[in-house]
Amino acid sequence: MKILEHTESHIVKLDDGSTWRIFPGDIDRTLMWLPTTELKLFEINDEVASHALINSDDGTFVRARPQHEQWPAEEVKDSLKQG
């Protein structure tokens, strides 16, 4: 999938019409994304995220949730403290 819109660092809209909220601790990995960046979406079993977006070019990934879903506050705090 290609990036359709990525005007905010924590939100990405893909060309399939889906919109994803990027995990706060992973935003730095999105800074080099371009409209030509090919992403793959995978469902994951993570305490803070339901999905991962994987950059096909370099293999880096970010944790994500559908845009309408909020982050679980305590789990995010714990994850950011550990990271």
Secondary structure, 3 states (H helix, E strand, C coil): CEEEECCCCCEEEECCCCEEEECHHHHHHHCCCCCCCEEEEEECCCCCCCEEEEECCCCCEEEEEECCCCCCHHHHHHHHHHC
